[in-house]
């Protein structure tokens, strides 16, 4: 799947722009503050439905405008599929895929999978599980078709269980939620482990290019075991 065209209206300092994209590499060149990162932000909106720079929609919409709009055309199986979204200042989002309005944000993610690479990516190594878990789940989402439904249910059940914790007087009141959560969380854990296991060969390949003439012992949490990735000389 390739994004072949991008149209932006009222996103940060961009009043309006419309341009085609190459199926290979695309380079954005311009002076500081000219909007290069804002273009990347617009593309990110099409794949994630949100900004990677700010959680406050009002800061992304151009000054004195009510909403921002991003449209694109995605090459899919030889055909061009139009996708787009409009983000309002109150945080609501309108998603359109093809000629169908009222679509969900996760459907955009299925159509246009992407991964943002920034200097902050080092947090995957130096940060805690709060950084790594979403990174792994993003990979699982694009492999396992039922992951999103399972993950959404876990999120909803956890929220309900946490609310009950404030008033529950015995574990009996919580047991139902745990009985629902355990099989779902177990399934998600299996998907995560399988995804990490599938990444091992790729990781070894690239790590070997950085550590020439070494053998890499690359063990990650698979099957209940944990080990450190390290070279042996």
C-alpha positions in Angstrom: 0.0 0.0 0.0 1.4 3.4 -1.0 0.2 6.9 -0.4 0.2 8.5 -3.8 -1.4 11.9 -3.2 -1.8 14.1 -0.1 -4.1 17.1 0.4 -3.9 19.3 3.6 -6.1 22.2 4.8 -5.6 24.3 7.9 -3.0 22.1 9.7 -0.6 24.3 11.7 1.0 26.8 9.3 -0.4 25.1 6.1 -3.4 26.8 4.8 -3.7 24.5 1.8 -1.5 22.2 -0.2 -2.0 19.3 -2.7 0.8 17.2 -4.1 1.7 13.8 -5.5 4.1 11.4 -3.8 6.5 8.9 -5.3 6.2 5.2 -4.7 9.9 5.2 -3.6 11.7 7.8 -1.4 10.2 11.2 -0.9 12.4 14.1 0.4 11.0 17.3 1.9 13.4 20.2 1.6 12.8 23.7 3.0 13.8 26.3 5.5 13.2 26.0 9.2 9.5 26.6 10.0 8.4 26.1 6.4 6.1 23.2 7.3 8.2 20.0 6.6 7.3 18.4 9.8 3.7 19.5 9.5 3.5 17.5 6.3 4.8 14.4 8.1 2.2 15.1 10.8 -0.6 15.2 8.3 0.5 11.8 6.9 0.6 10.5 10.5 -3.0 11.7 10.9 -4.1 9.5 8.0 -2.5 6.4 9.6 -3.2 7.0 13.3 -6.0 9.6 13.5 -3.9 11.8 15.8 -0.8 13.9 16.0 2.6 12.7 17.1 3.6 16.2 18.3 0.7 17.2 20.5 -2.3 15.7 22.2 -4.2 19.0 22.0 -6.1 19.2 18.7 -6.5 22.9 19.1 -2.7 23.4 18.8 -2.6 21.6 15.5 -5.5 23.4 13.8 -4.5 26.6 12.0 -5.2 29.8 13.9 -8.8 31.0 13.8 -10.0 27.9 11.9 -12.6 25.4 13.2 -11.0 22.2 11.9 -8.2 20.7 9.9 -8.6 18.3 7.0 -6.3 15.7 5.5 -7.1 13.7 2.4 -5.0 11.1 0.6 -5.2 8.5 -2.1 -3.8 5.1 -1.3 -2.7 2.6 -4.0 -4.3 -0.7 -3.1 -4.2 -3.8 -5.3 -3.8 -1.6 -8.4 -6.7 0.7 -7.5 -6.7 4.1 -5.8 -8.6 4.3 -2.6 -9.5 7.9 -1.3 -9.2 8.3 2.5 -9.5 11.3 4.7 -10.4 12.8 8.0 -11.5 16.1 9.5 -10.5 17.0 13.1 -12.5 19.6 14.9 -11.4 21.8 17.8 -13.7 19.9 20.2 -11.7 16.7 19.5 -14.3 15.0 17.4 -13.1 13.3 14.2 -14.9 12.6 10.9 -13.4 9.7 8.9 -14.2 8.9 5.3 -12.9 5.9 3.4 -13.9 5.6 -0.3 -17.3 7.1 -0.5 -18.3 5.9 3.0 -18.6 8.4 5.8 -18.6 7.7 9.5 -15.8 5.2 9.4 -13.6 4.3 12.4 -10.0 5.5 13.0 -8.7 1.9 13.3 -9.9 1.3 9.8 -7.5 4.0 8.6 -4.7 2.2 10.4 -5.5 -1.0 8.6 -5.4 0.7 5.2 -2.3 2.8 5.7 0.2 1.0 8.1 3.1 3.2 9.1 5.8 3.6 11.7 7.2 6.9 12.8 11.0 7.0 13.4 12.3 9.8 15.5 15.3 10.4 17.9 12.9 9.6 20.7 12.8 6.1 19.4 15.7 5.3 21.8 13.1 5.2 24.5 12.2 1.7 23.3 15.6 0.6 24.8 16.0 3.1 27.6 12.4 3.6 28.7 10.0 1.4 30.4 7.2 -1.0 29.2 5.0 2.0 28.6 7.0 2.7 25.4 7.7 -0.8 24.3 4.2 -2.3 24.7 2.4 0.0 22.2 5.3 -0.5 19.8 4.8 -4.3 19.9 1.0 -4.0 19.8 1.2 -1.9 16.7 3.0 -4.7 14.9 0.5 -7.3 16.2 -2.4 -5.1 15.1 -1.3 -5.4 11.4 -0.8 -9.2 11.6 -3.7 -10.5 13.7 -7.1 -9.5 12.4 -8.9 -10.0 15.7 -6.3 -8.2 17.8 -8.1 -4.8 17.9 -11.4 -6.3 19.1 -9.6 -8.3 21.8 -7.5 -5.3 22.9 -10.5 -3.0 22.9 -12.4 -5.4 25.1 -9.5 -5.6 27.6 -9.3 -1.9 27.8 -13.0 -1.6 28.4 -13.1 -4.4 31.0 -10.0 -3.0 32.8 -11.7 0.4 33.1 -14.8 -1.1 34.5 -12.8 -3.3 37.0 -10.8 -0.2 38.1 -14.0 1.7 38.8 -15.3 -1.2 40.8 -12.2 -1.3 42.9 -13.2 1.9 44.6 -16.4 0.4 46.0 -15.9 -3.4 46.1 -16.0 -5.0 49.5 -14.8 -8.4 48.6 -13.0 -10.2 45.8 -16.3 -11.9 44.8 -17.4 -8.7 43.2 -14.2 -8.6 41.1 -14.1 -12.3 40.1 -16.3 -11.9 37.1 -14.1 -9.2 35.5 -11.0 -11.3 36.2 -12.6 -14.4 34.6 -13.3 -12.3 31.5 -9.9 -10.6 31.4 -7.6 -13.7 31.9 -8.3 -15.5 28.6 -8.2 -12.2 26.7 -4.9 -11.1 28.2 -3.4 -14.6 27.7 -4.3 -14.4 24.0 -2.7 -10.9 23.7 0.4 -12.1 25.4 0.7 -15.1 23.0 0.4 -12.7 20.0 3.0 -10.4 21.4 5.4 -13.3 22.0 4.9 -14.6 18.5 5.5 -11.2 17.0 8.8 -10.8 18.9 9.9 -14.3 17.9 9.2 -13.5 14.3 11.4 -10.3 14.6 14.4 -12.3 15.8 15.8 -13.2 12.4 15.5 -9.6 11.2 17.0 -8.3 14.4 20.0 -10.6 14.2 20.6 -9.6 10.6 20.7 -5.9 11.3 22.5 -6.2 14.6 25.2 -8.4 12.8 25.8 -5.6 10.3 26.7 -3.2 13.2 28.7 -5.8 15.1 30.9 -7.3 12.5 32.8 -10.6 13.2 30.6 -11.4 16.2 28.0 -13.9 17.0 24.8 -12.4 18.5 23.0 -14.2 21.3 19.5 -12.6 21.0 17.0 -13.8 23.6 13.8 -12.0 24.4 10.7 -12.8 26.5 9.5 -15.9 24.6 8.3 -19.0 26.5 8.9 -17.4 29.9 12.6 -16.8 29.4 14.4 -13.4 29.4 17.9 -12.7 28.2 20.0 -9.8 27.2 20.9 -9.1 23.5 24.7 -9.1 23.5 27.6 -9.9 21.1 30.2 -12.7 21.8 33.7 -12.2 20.4 
